[in-house]
Amino acid sequence: MEGVVVHVSVGCNRVVNGLAWAPTGLVAYAAHNLVALYNVQDARVVATLLGHTARVNCLTWLPQAAYAAAQSGSGRFEVVVSGAADRCILVWAWQPHQAQQPWRLLAKLEGHTGPVTAIAAQVLSPSQFLLVSTAGDQDVHVWECSLNGSGPEALGQGSWRTVQTIPTGFQMQHCVAITHLPADPDWLVLALGGVDNSVRLLVRAPGGTFKQVCSLMGHGDWVRALDFCHVDAALGAAGPRKLLLASASQDKYLRVWAITLEDEETAAASGNQADGSPPPALDLIKMIARYAPQPRLQTDKHTYTAVLEALLIGHEDWVHSAQWQPPQVAADGKLRQPLCLLSASMDRTMMLWRPDTPTGLWMGEESVGDAGASNLGYYGGVFGPDGLSILAHGFTGALHLWRREGDSPDGRWVPQHALGGHYGGVVDLCWGIDNRCLLSVSTDQTTRITTTCHGVWCEVARPQVHGHDFSSVASIPAGETSGSYRFASGSEEKVIRVFDAPQAFQDTLAMARGERVQTESQASTSAHEGGGRALGAAVAALGLSNKAVYSTHEANGGVASGMAGGDAYYQPGPDLAPNASPAAVGEPPLEEHLAQNTLWPETRKLYGHGDNLFCMAASPCGRILASACKAQAPLTAAIWLWNTATWADLGSLQAHSLTVTQLEFSPDGQYLLSGSRDRTFAVFKRTETGGPPFVLMAKVKAHARLLWSVSWAYDSRMFATASRDGTVKLWAVGTEGTPPMPVASLPKFGASVNSVAFSRQPSSRGSSQYITHLLAVGLETGSIQPAAAAPAKTNECGNGGHAGSEPHVLRLASCGDDHSVRVFEFSEEMC
């Protein structure tokens, strides 16, 4: 049984060098300990590269010229290099023509004793290139790769060696850039920037090592980004050959440094007089050079000087990245370097800088960004290969994409949809009432809803942005005729919060599925009949509760922020910041819309637990909500039951002495199953006697270690328990007075089993005589192992199964501490 990954969402790490756009159009970004490969055209993560054991800090695509000699016919490949907090550098090959395993780990470079912070590459020859890395150990490592053979194997482990280690004292270097000198292509110049507020320049002779020759001073805070650009081709043969270096700093400024031949700079500055006599300014230039010498770079043939060409002022907060626009093919067929610099800052803007043609002064010509209290600036920005797109990643892990209108170089920048994801560990998820929407909660303190929009998986709402890390979520059926969505969430607090879907979400969902959207009059009528359905919600500036926002077209004049008075109470001001604008959208929503316009109103708070919430579950009919909190004593380990019609508590169930780790109702609603850290599970049976709705039927010590997960089979006759001891056991529900009996046990896994889930649909495998129970087992290592249990038989298989919404397709949703949410699909043939 093998599933197909149809959706992966994961946020980008809060690191400066965590985003790179390949010349072929594929984007790589750092996602926790993964490298995510993102297809911009389809807005889809096509692969996640797992190899690092700690947060990925930096990555870069190798220039194709670096491994052109290893490319072969139909087996084309690309190479991305990543560095992480695990002190390792990994070299990956991406082969899109390989359907089964398109990516491959080629080499692991070890040598740093601190987290790797930046990586840069430079081609030496068609079969040789250098890789330079900086790290928290205050050393800079230079690696050399000599291609050996063809195909990705040419960049294997044996092709790499360390050729130099450059100590930088106690001044950690954050960023690195490398290129060749304009008039000496065999000589390399290396730029380093870090916590000493300066840019160090090092020069390497052919076959030699890098030696520091000068430092460029001027920045008043840490240098966070560096990028080289050759502009001699753009200026034409008549102009001086020039190398530009852009540096970005936390002092809010960018600087453009010009590295030029010393004689050409003098000639350009002095000019020529008709009588051949030296101009008056030449003496002044020589005097300045003598008493205030400029930084110089010396080769065996030429001398270069480094001067400040421009100080770029415009950002109002730390500047985190600077990148030159990639060279473009001009009308004459030659490759030209546009003089355009892109910067990204924590002031929530990206700016494009160009020199004014008549004066040569650098100016910020265009600026893009977003507004709102939920958007907290950018960590990096990159150009697309054609220079017509720009991509940024921000504080919340989301990607922000803009593209020129009409694909014209002169068109305005238009925001485009880009996939986002959680930027903290995802702790719980559940399917919505129709099994087509997926709710997930995370330690990033957000609740997100994902579904398909015009055939593409995307996030359509962010109902809750909390002030505490989440622990659990449960979708609550709101009735057979309601068709509305409702969920309850728990976090690191003692309160359960309940949310109802607003009208804007219902309309967005309808448009995404091609269904009819209610008119304003219909929405108003349904709102009054249903007790007043809100249009959306807003949150107070210093509050944790989402207050309902109603449409102004309602008969009562509307209610804003949960108070009577309509629009008069919903004006710009300190009460609600910023003003939300709930509205239905027909396309995948942008990050700015998700962050502040898709909140759901909070309808109830449920009090009673004595500690932070840990798990919850709703009955299939939606009438009962069960919840449990962290506990170290039997009293606080009680399971609370709530009536979802009145939200009154229905009492508590006593069975465990430590934290209840998971709750689940049976599909027929007759049983409630719980697993606990006390190594036991308990089964409660539904009663109709007028007393408590459930009574304890059996309590069994099932495993040698704590239970992490429990799950019911589709027929409510069998359930599974999963434990830290690495085992999964299957149990048959006993008759009245008979405890559950073990019927099977999966072979012991080599790691803790953190989750288990039965499919809500049986698999007949082409015969009604042979019906199996499909289940998926999630391990602490991050892998998902499937299994199929038949009567008196248990077998292991490949990767998969969970409840699905289509007759012949099963969908499995999974989440993990790697910040990702994944959806797998299994067809009947696969099972």
C-alpha positions in Angstrom: 0.0 0.0 0.0 1.6 3.2 -1.2 0.1 6.7 -1.0 0.6 9.8 -3.2 1.5 13.0 -1.5 -1.1 15.6 -2.7 -0.3 18.4 -0.4 2.5 19.7 1.9 2.5 22.9 3.7 5.3 24.2 5.9 6.5 27.6 6.8 9.9 29.1 6.1 12.4 29.5 9.0 13.1 32.8 10.5 16.6 33.0 9.1 18.2 35.5 6.7 19.7 33.2 4.1 16.8 30.7 4.0 15.4 31.4 0.5 16.8 30.8 -3.0 15.3 30.8 -6.5 17.0 28.6 -9.1 17.5 29.7 -12.7 15.2 26.9 -13.8 12.4 28.3 -11.7 12.3 26.1 -8.6 12.4 27.7 -5.2 14.2 26.2 -2.2 13.6 27.4 1.3 14.5 26.4 4.8 11.7 24.7 6.7 12.6 23.6 10.2 15.1 20.8 9.6 13.9 20.3 6.0 14.7 21.8 2.7 11.4 22.5 0.9 11.4 22.6 -2.9 8.5 24.9 -4.1 7.0 25.2 -7.5 5.9 28.8 -7.9 3.7 28.2 -10.9 1.6 25.6 -9.2 1.9 27.0 -5.7 2.9 23.6 -4.4 5.7 22.1 -2.4 7.0 19.3 -4.7 9.5 17.8 -2.2 10.9 18.1 1.3 14.6 17.0 1.7 15.2 15.3 5.0 18.8 15.0 6.2 19.5 17.7 8.7 18.9 17.0 12.4 18.5 20.7 13.4 17.1 23.9 12.0 18.3 24.7 8.4 19.9 28.2 8.4 21.0 28.8 4.9 20.9 27.3 1.4 21.9 28.1 -2.2 21.5 26.7 -5.7 24.9 25.9 -7.3 25.4 27.7 -10.6 24.8 25.3 -13.4 28.2 26.1 -14.9 29.7 24.5 -11.8 28.5 21.0 -12.8 27.8 21.4 -16.5 30.5 18.8 -17.2 28.6 16.2 -15.2 25.2 16.8 -17.0 24.2 13.9 -19.2 21.5 13.9 -22.0 18.1 13.1 -20.5 19.3 12.9 -16.9 19.4 16.6 -16.2 19.7 17.6 -12.6 20.1 20.6 -10.3 22.1 20.9 -7.1 21.1 22.7 -3.9 23.4 23.1 -0.9 22.1 23.6 2.6 23.7 24.4 6.0 22.1 23.9 9.4 22.4 24.3 13.1 23.6 20.6 13.2 27.0 22.0 11.9 26.8 20.1 8.7 26.5 21.1 5.0 24.5 18.8 2.8 24.7 18.6 -1.0 21.5 17.5 -2.8 20.7 16.6 -6.4 17.2 17.3 -7.7 16.2 15.1 -10.7 12.7 15.9 -11.8 12.7 13.1 -14.4 12.9 10.5 -11.5 9.3 9.9 -10.5 10.0 7.6 -7.6 12.8 9.5 -5.8 13.6 12.8 -7.5 16.0 14.0 -4.9 19.2 12.4 -3.6 21.8 13.3 -0.9 25.2 13.5 -2.6 27.6 14.6 0.1 27.8 15.6 3.7 30.5 18.2 4.5 31.6 18.2 8.2 34.2 20.5 9.8 32.4 23.4 11.4 31.9 23.3 15.2 29.1 25.8 15.2 25.8 26.4 13.3 26.4 27.1 9.6 25.1 30.6 8.7 25.8 31.3 5.0 27.0 29.5 1.8 28.4 30.8 -1.5 29.8 29.1 -4.6 32.2 30.1 -7.4 33.1 28.3 -10.5 36.8 27.7 -11.2 36.6 25.6 -14.3 34.0 23.3 -16.1 34.9 20.5 -13.7 35.9 22.4 -10.5 34.3 24.9 -8.2 34.7 26.3 -4.7 32.1 26.4 -1.9 32.6 28.9 1.0 30.7 28.6 4.3 30.5 30.7 7.5 29.4 29.5 10.9 29.0 30.3 14.5 32.4 28.9 15.3 34.0 32.1 13.9 35.7 30.2 11.1 35.2 30.4 7.4 35.7 27.1 5.5 36.6 26.8 1.8 35.7 23.6 0.1 36.8 22.4 -3.3 34.8 20.0 -5.5 36.4 18.3 -8.4 33.9 16.5 -10.6 34.5 12.9 -10.9 32.5 11.2 -13.7 29.1 12.2 -15.0 25.6 12.5 -13.4 24.9 13.5 -9.8 27.5 11.0 -8.6 30.2 13.3 -9.9 29.5 15.5 -6.9 29.6 12.6 -4.4 31.4 12.5 -1.1 34.8 11.6 -2.6 34.8 14.7 -4.8 35.0 17.2 -1.9 37.9 18.4 0.2 38.6 21.2 2.6 41.3 23.5 1.1 41.3 26.3 3.6 40.0 27.3 7.0 40.0 31.1 7.6 39.8 32.2 11.3 38.1 35.4 12.0 38.9 35.9 15.7 36.0 36.4 17.9 33.9 38.2 15.2 31.3 35.8 13.8 30.5 36.2 10.1 26.9 36.2 9.1 27.2 36.4 5.3 29.5 35.7 2.4 29.8 36.5 -1.3 32.5 35.4 -3.8 33.3 36.3 -7.4 36.3 36.9 -9.7 38.0 40.3 -10.3 37.0 42.2 -13.5 40.3 42.3 -15.2 41.8 39.2 -13.6 39.3 36.3 -14.0 41.6 33.8 -12.4 41.8 35.9 -9.2 38.9 35.6 -6.7 37.6 38.1 -4.2 35.8 37.0 -1.1 33.6 39.3 0.9 32.6 38.5 4.5 30.2 40.4 6.7 29.3 39.9 10.4 29.1 41.3 13.9 32.1 43.6 13.6 30.0 46.0 11.4 32.5 45.8 8.6 32.9 44.0 5.2 36.2 42.1 4.9 37.7 41.6 1.5 40.0 38.6 0.8 41.8 37.9 -2.4 42.9 34.5 -3.8 45.6 34.0 -6.5 45.2 31.1 -8.9 45.9 27.9 -7.0 46.5 29.8 -3.8 44.6 30.6 -0.6 42.4 33.6 0.5 44.2 36.4 2.2 42.6 39.4 3.8 43.6 42.7 2.1 41.3 45.3 3.5 38.0 46.1 5.3 35.2 48.3 4.2 34.0 50.4 7.2 30.8 52.4 7.5 28.0 50.3 8.8 26.9 50.9 12.3 25.5 47.5 13.1 25.8 43.8 12.0 26.2 43.2 8.3 23.5 40.7 7.2 23.8 40.3 3.4 26.3 40.7 0.6 26.0 40.3 -3.1 28.4 40.9 -6.0 27.5 42.2 -9.5 29.7 42.8 -12.6 28.5 45.9 -14.5 31.1 46.3 -17.2 28.9 44.6 -19.8 26.0 46.8 -18.9 28.0 50.0 -19.2 29.5 49.1 -22.6 33.1 49.0 -23.8 33.6 52.7 -23.3 33.0 52.7 -19.6 35.3 51.6 -16.9 35.1 47.9 -15.8 33.5 47.8 -12.4 32.6 45.3 -9.8 29.8 46.4 -7.4 29.2 44.9 -4.0 26.0 45.5 -2.1 25.9 45.2 1.7 22.8 45.3 3.9 23.0 45.9 7.7 20.9 46.1 10.8 21.7 49.9 10.9 18.7 50.2 8.4 21.0 51.2 5.5 22.4 49.5 2.4 25.8 50.4 0.9 27.0 49.9 -2.7 30.7 49.6 -3.0 32.6 49.9 -6.3 35.7 47.9 -6.9 37.5 49.4 -10.0 41.0 49.4 -11.5 43.0 52.2 -9.9 44.3 53.7 -13.2 40.8 53.7 -14.7 39.3 55.4 -11.7 42.0 58.1 -11.8 41.6 58.6 -15.5 37.8 58.8 -15.2 38.1 61.3 -12.3 40.8 63.5 -13.9 39.5 63.7 -17.4 41.6 65.0 -20.3 42.7 68.6 -21.0 43.2 70.0 -24.5 46.8 71.1 -23.8 47.7 67.8 -22.2 48.6 69.4 -18.9 47.3 67.7 -15.7 44.0 69.0 -14.5 43.9 70.9 -11.2 41.9 68.1 -9.6 44.6 65.5 -10.2 46.9 66.9 -7.5 44.0 66.8 -5.0 43.3 63.2 -6.0 46.9 62.2 -5.5 47.1 64.0 -2.1 43.9 62.2 -0.9 45.3 58.9 -2.1 48.5 59.6 -0.1 47.1 60.8 3.2 43.7 59.0 3.1 44.4 55.9 1.2 41.5 53.9 -0.1 41.1 50.1 0.4 43.2 48.3 -2.2 43.2 44.9 -3.8 46.4 43.9 -5.5 47.0 41.2 -8.2 50.1 40.4 -10.1 48.9 42.7 -13.0 46.5 45.2 -11.6 45.6 47.3 -8.5 42.0 47.8 -7.6 40.4 50.3 -5.2 37.2 49.9 -3.2 35.1 53.0 -2.7 31.7 53.7 -1.4 29.5 54.4 -4.5 26.1 54.9 -2.7 24.5 55.0 0.7 20.9 53.8 0.3 18.5 55.3 2.8 14.9 54.4 2.8 14.2 51.5 5.2 13.0 52.1 8.7 14.2 48.9 10.3 16.8 46.2 10.0 17.7 45.4 6.4 18.1 41.6 6.1 18.8 40.9 2.5 20.2 42.5 -0.7 20.3 40.8 -4.1 21.1 42.1 -7.6 18.7 41.3 -10.4 19.9 38.3 -12.5 21.5 39.0 -15.8 19.0 39.2 -18.7 19.3 38.6 -22.4 19.1 41.9 -24.2 17.6 42.7 -27.6 21.0 42.2 -29.2 21.1 38.6 -27.9 23.9 39.4 -25.3 23.6 38.8 -21.6 23.4 42.1 -19.8 23.4 42.9 -16.0 20.6 45.2 -15.0 21.6 47.7 -12.4 18.7 46.9 -10.0 19.1 46.0 -6.4 16.4 44.3 -4.3 16.4 44.7 -0.5 14.1 43.3 2.2 13.6 44.7 5.6 11.9 44.2 8.9 9.9 47.4 8.2 7.6 45.1 6.1 8.8 46.4 2.8 11.0 45.4 -0.1 12.6 48.1 -2.2 14.1 48.2 -5.7 17.0 50.6 -6.1 18.5 51.9 -9.4 20.9 54.6 -10.3 19.5 57.7 -12.0 20.9 57.8 -15.5 21.7 61.6 -15.8 23.2 62.0 -12.3 24.3 58.5 -11.3 22.5 58.9 -7.9 21.0 55.7 -6.5 17.3 56.0 -5.6 14.6 53.7 -4.3 12.2 53.6 -7.3 9.7 51.0 -6.2 8.5 49.5 -2.9 6.2 46.6 -2.1 5.1 45.2 1.2 2.1 44.7 3.4 0.4 46.5 6.2 -1.2 45.3 9.4 -0.2 44.5 13.0 0.1 40.7 12.1 2.8 41.3 9.5 6.1 41.7 11.2 8.6 42.2 8.4 10.8 40.2 6.0 13.8 38.1 6.5 14.7 37.7 2.9 13.8 38.6 -0.7 14.9 37.2 -4.0 14.4 37.9 -7.7 12.8 35.4 -10.1 15.0 34.1 -13.0 13.4 36.5 -15.5 13.5 39.5 -13.1 9.7 39.9 -13.4 8.9 38.3 -10.1 10.1 38.8 -6.5 9.6 36.5 -3.6 10.0 37.2 0.1 9.5 35.3 3.4 8.5 36.9 6.6 8.2 36.6 10.3 5.2 34.2 10.2 6.9 31.8 7.8 4.7 32.7 4.8 6.0 33.3 1.3 5.0 36.6 -0.4 5.1 36.8 -4.2 4.7 39.7 -6.6 4.9 39.7 -10.4 5.0 42.4 -13.0 1.6 43.1 -14.5 1.3 41.8 -18.0 4.9 40.3 -17.7 6.1 43.7 -18.7 9.3 45.2 -17.3 7.4 48.4 -16.8 4.3 46.9 -15.3 3.3 47.5 -11.7 3.9 44.8 -9.1 0.8 42.7 -8.5 0.7 40.3 -5.5 0.2 36.7 -6.3 -0.9 33.6 -4.3 2.0 31.8 -2.6 1.7 28.8 -0.3 2.4 29.2 3.4 2.3 27.0 6.4 2.9 26.7 10.1 6.2 28.0 11.5 6.0 26.0 14.7 5.4 22.4 15.6 2.0 21.2 14.5 0.5 19.4 17.5 -3.0 18.3 16.3 -5.3 18.2 13.3 -8.7 16.9 12.3 -11.0 16.8 9.3 -14.0 19.1 9.1 -17.6 17.8 9.2 -17.6 17.1 5.4 -14.1 15.5 5.4 -13.0 18.1 2.8 -11.5 20.8 5.1 -8.5 20.2 7.3 -8.0 22.0 10.6 -4.6 22.2 12.2 -3.2 23.8 15.3 0.4 24.6 16.2 2.8 26.0 18.7 3.0 29.0 16.4 -0.3 29.9 18.1 -2.4 29.8 15.0 -5.3 27.6 13.8 -5.4 27.1 10.1 -8.0 25.6 7.7 -6.8 24.0 4.4 -8.9 22.8 1.6 -8.9 22.5 -2.2 -9.6 25.7 -4.2 -10.2 25.1 -7.9 -8.3 21.9 -7.6 -5.3 23.4 -5.7 -4.7 22.8 -2.0 -4.4 26.0 -0.1 -5.0 27.7 3.2 -8.4 29.4 3.1 -8.8 30.7 6.7 -6.9 31.3 9.9 -9.8 31.3 12.4 -7.8 31.8 15.6 -4.6 33.6 16.3 -3.9 32.9 20.0 -1.6 34.1 22.7 -0.7 30.6 23.9 0.7 27.5 22.2 -2.1 25.2 21.0 -2.4 21.6 22.2 -5.6 20.2 20.6 -8.5 20.8 18.2 -11.8 19.1 17.6 -14.3 19.6 14.8 -17.9 19.7 16.1 -20.7 18.7 13.8 -23.3 21.5 14.1 -26.3 19.4 13.0 -27.4 17.6 9.9 -29.2 20.5 8.4 -26.9 23.3 9.6 -24.1 22.8 7.2 -22.0 25.1 9.3 -18.5 24.5 10.7 -17.7 24.7 14.4 -14.6 23.7 16.3 -13.2 23.8 19.8 -9.5 24.4 20.6 -7.4 23.9 23.6 -4.0 25.4 24.5 -1.7 26.1 27.3 -4.5 27.5 29.4 -7.4 26.0 31.3 -10.1 27.3 29.0 -11.8 25.6 26.0 -12.7 28.1 23.3 -15.5 27.4 20.8 -15.7 29.0 17.3 -18.5 29.1 14.7 -17.8 29.7 11.0 -18.8 33.2 9.9 -20.7 34.0 6.6 -17.5 35.2 4.9 -15.9 31.7 5.4 -19.0 29.9 4.2 -19.1 32.0 1.0 -15.4 31.6 0.4 -15.7 27.8 0.7 -18.7 27.8 -1.7 -16.8 29.8 -4.3 -13.7 27.5 -3.9 -15.9 24.5 -4.7 -17.9 26.1 -7.5 -21.1 26.2 -5.5 -23.7 28.9 -5.3 -23.1 31.8 -2.9 -25.8 33.3 -0.8 -27.0 36.8 -1.7 -26.9 39.5 0.9 -30.6 39.1 1.6 -30.3 35.4 1.9 -27.3 35.7 4.3 -29.2 38.2 6.4 -32.3 35.9 6.6 -30.2 32.9 7.5 -28.4 35.0 10.1 -31.6 36.0 11.8 -33.0 32.5 11.7 -29.8 31.0 13.1 -29.4 33.5 15.9 -27.3 36.0 13.9 -24.4 34.5 12.0 -21.5 36.9 11.9 -19.8 38.1 8.8 -16.4 37.7 10.4 -14.5 38.6 13.5 -11.9 41.0 14.9 -9.6 40.8 17.9 -9.0 43.5 20.4 -5.5 44.9 20.5 -4.7 43.5 24.0 -7.2 40.7 24.0 -7.4 37.0 23.2 -11.0 36.7 22.2 -12.3 37.1 18.7 -15.3 39.4 18.7 -18.0 39.0 16.0 -18.3 41.5 13.2 -21.7 41.7 11.5 -22.7 42.9 8.1 -24.0 46.5 8.0 -26.8 45.4 5.7 -28.5 43.6 8.6 -31.7 45.0 9.9 -30.3 45.9 13.3 -27.7 48.1 11.7 -24.9 45.7 12.4 -22.8 44.9 15.4 -19.1 45.5 15.5 -16.6 43.8 17.8 -19.4 42.1 19.6 -21.1 45.3 20.8 -24.3 46.9 19.7 -24.1 50.1 17.7 -22.9 49.0 14.3 -20.3 50.9 12.4 -20.1 53.6 15.0 -18.2 51.2 17.2 -16.0 49.9 14.4 -13.8 52.8 13.6 -10.0 53.0 13.4 -8.6 53.4 16.9 -6.8 51.6 19.7 -9.7 49.2 20.5 -9.4 47.0 17.4 -6.1 47.1 15.6 -6.1 46.8 12.7 -9.7 46.9 11.5 -10.6 43.6 9.9 -12.4 43.5 6.6 -14.1 40.1 6.4 -15.0 39.3 2.8 -15.5 36.2 0.7 -12.7 35.6 -1.9 -13.0 33.5 -5.0 -9.3 32.8 -5.4 -6.7 31.3 -3.0 -6.4 34.1 -0.4 -3.2 36.1 0.1 -1.2 36.0 3.3 -2.3 39.6 4.2 -6.0 38.5 3.9 -5.5 35.4 5.9 -3.7 37.1 8.7 -6.4 39.6 9.7 -9.6 39.0 7.7 -10.4 35.3 8.2 -10.9 35.2 12.0 -13.9 33.3 13.3 -16.0 34.7 16.2 -15.5 33.0 19.5 -18.9 31.9 20.8 -18.1 30.1 24.0 -15.5 29.7 26.8 -15.7 26.5 28.8 -14.2 26.6 32.3 -13.6 23.7 34.7 -10.2 22.1 34.1 -7.5 22.5 36.7 -4.6 22.6 34.3 -3.6 23.3 30.7 -5.8 21.5 28.1 -4.2 18.5 26.4 -6.8 16.7 24.3 -10.4 16.7 23.2 -12.9 15.0 20.9 -16.5 15.5 19.7 -19.1 12.8 19.4 -20.2 11.9 15.8 -23.6 13.5 16.4 -22.0 16.7 17.7 -24.0 16.7 20.9 -21.1 16.0 23.3 -17.6 17.3 23.6 -15.1 15.5 25.8 -11.9 17.1 27.0 -8.9 16.4 29.3 -6.0 18.4 30.7 -2.5 17.8 32.0 -2.6 15.9 35.3 -0.5 14.4 38.0 -3.3 13.2 40.2 -6.6 11.3 39.6 -8.7 14.4 40.4 -7.3 16.5 37.5 -7.1 13.5 35.2 -10.8 13.4 34.9 -12.5 13.6 31.5 -15.0 16.4 31.3 -18.1 16.1 29.1 -20.0 19.1 27.7 -23.4 19.5 26.2 -22.9 21.4 22.9 -26.5 22.6 22.8 -26.3 24.4 26.1 -22.6 24.2 26.8 -23.3 23.0 30.3 -21.0 20.4 31.8 -22.5 16.9 31.9 -20.1 15.7 34.6 -16.7 14.1 34.6 -15.4 10.6 34.1 -12.9 9.2 36.5 -10.5 6.4 35.3 -6.9 7.6 35.0 -4.3 8.8 37.5 -2.1 10.8 35.0 -2.6 12.9 31.9 -5.1 11.6 29.4 -3.2 11.8 26.1 -6.0 11.1 23.6 -9.8 10.8 23.4 -11.9 9.3 20.6 -15.6 8.5 20.2 -16.5 5.4 18.3 -18.1 6.0 14.9 -21.5 4.8 16.1 -21.2 7.1 19.2 -21.8 4.3 21.7 -18.3 4.3 23.2 -15.6 6.8 24.4 -12.0 5.6 24.4 -9.2 7.2 26.3 -5.5 6.6 26.6 -3.2 7.9 29.4 0.3 8.4 30.6 -0.5 5.9 33.4 -0.1 3.1 30.7 -3.8 2.2 30.7 -6.8 2.8 28.4 -10.4 3.1 29.4 -13.6 2.4 27.5 -16.8 4.2 28.5 -20.2 3.1 27.3 -23.2 5.3 26.4 -26.1 5.1 28.8 -29.7 6.3 28.4 -30.7 6.1 32.1 -30.9 9.8 32.6 -27.6 9.9 34.6 -24.2 10.6 33.2 -24.1 10.0 29.4 -21.2 7.6 29.7 -20.1 5.1 32.3 -16.8 3.2 32.7 -17.0 -0.1 31.0 -13.4 -1.3 31.3 -9.9 -0.1 32.3 -6.9 -2.1 31.1 -3.2 -1.8 31.6 -2.2 -2.3 27.9 1.5 -1.3 27.5 4.8 -1.1 29.3 5.2 2.6 28.6 2.7 5.5 28.4 0.0 5.5 25.7 0.3 8.2 23.1 -2.7 7.4 20.9 -5.9 5.5 20.5 -8.2 5.0 17.5 -11.4 3.3 16.6 -12.0 1.1 13.5 -14.9 2.0 11.2 -17.2 -0.7 12.5 -16.8 0.4 16.2 -15.9 -3.2 17.1 -12.2 -2.9 17.2 -9.7 -0.2 18.4 -6.0 0.3 18.5 -3.6 1.6 21.2 -0.1 3.0 20.5 2.6 3.4 23.1 6.1 4.8 23.7 7.2 1.2 24.1 7.1 0.9 20.2 4.1 -1.4 20.0 0.6 -1.1 18.5 -2.1 -3.4 19.8 -5.5 -4.2 18.5 -8.4 -4.8 20.8 -12.0 -6.2 20.3 -14.7 -4.5 22.2 -16.1 -6.8 24.9 -19.7 -7.6 25.6 -21.5 -6.3 28.7 -19.3 -7.1 31.7 -16.4 -8.4 29.6 -13.3 -6.4 29.2 -11.8 -5.7 25.8 -9.7 -8.6 24.5 -6.4 -8.2 22.5 -6.8 -9.7 19.1 -3.5 -8.7 17.4 -0.3 -6.8 17.8 1.8 -5.3 15.1 5.5 -6.2 15.0 7.4 -3.9 17.4 8.7 -0.7 15.9 12.2 0.6 16.6 10.9 3.9 17.9 8.2 5.4 20.0 4.7 5.2 18.4 3.3 8.7 18.7 0.0 8.3 16.7 -2.3 5.7 15.2 -5.3 6.1 13.0 -7.8 3.7 11.5 -9.4 4.4 8.2 -13.1 5.2 8.4 -13.7 3.1 5.3 -13.0 -0.7 4.9 -11.0 -2.1 2.1 -12.6 -5.1 0.3 -9.7 -5.7 -2.1 -12.1 -6.8 -4.8 -13.9 -9.3 -2.6 -16.7 -8.8 -0.1 -15.4 -11.9 1.7 -12.1 -10.3 2.6 -12.6 -7.0 4.4 -9.6 -5.4 6.1 -9.1 -2.6 8.5 -6.5 -0.1 7.3 -4.5 1.9 9.8 -1.5 4.2 9.8 1.2 4.3 12.5 3.2 7.5 13.1 6.6 7.1 14.7 8.7 9.5 16.7 11.3 9.4 13.9 8.9 11.1 11.5 8.0 8.1 9.4 4.5 6.8 8.8 4.0 3.0 8.6 0.8 1.5 7.3 -0.8 -1.7 8.2 -3.9 -3.8 7.3 -5.7 -5.9 9.8 -8.0 -8.7 8.7 -10.0 -11.1 10.9 -7.3 -13.1 12.8 -4.6 -11.6 10.6 -2.3 -8.6 10.6 0.0 -7.5 7.9 2.5 -4.7 7.4 2.5 -2.5 4.3 3.9 0.7 2.8 2.7 4.2 3.7 -0.8 5.3 4.5 -4.5 5.4 5.3 -7.1 7.6 7.0 -10.7 8.7 6.6 -11.6 9.9 3.1 -14.5 11.8 1.6 -14.7 10.0 -1.7 -15.9 6.4 -2.3 -12.7 5.1 -3.9 -10.1 7.5 -2.4 -8.8 7.5 1.1 -7.1 10.5 2.5 -4.6 10.5 5.3 -3.6 13.8 7.0 -0.5 14.0 9.1 1.3 16.6 11.1 4.5 16.8 13.1 7.1 18.7 15.0 8.8 19.5 11.6 6.2 22.2 11.2 4.6 20.4 8.2 1.1 19.3 7.4 0.8 16.6 4.7 -2.1 15.0 2.9 -1.8 11.6 1.3 -4.2 9.9 -1.1 -4.8 6.2 -1.4 -6.9 4.7 -4.2 -8.7 1.4 -3.8 -6.1 -0.3 -6.1 -3.3 0.9 -3.8 -4.9 -0.6 -0.8 
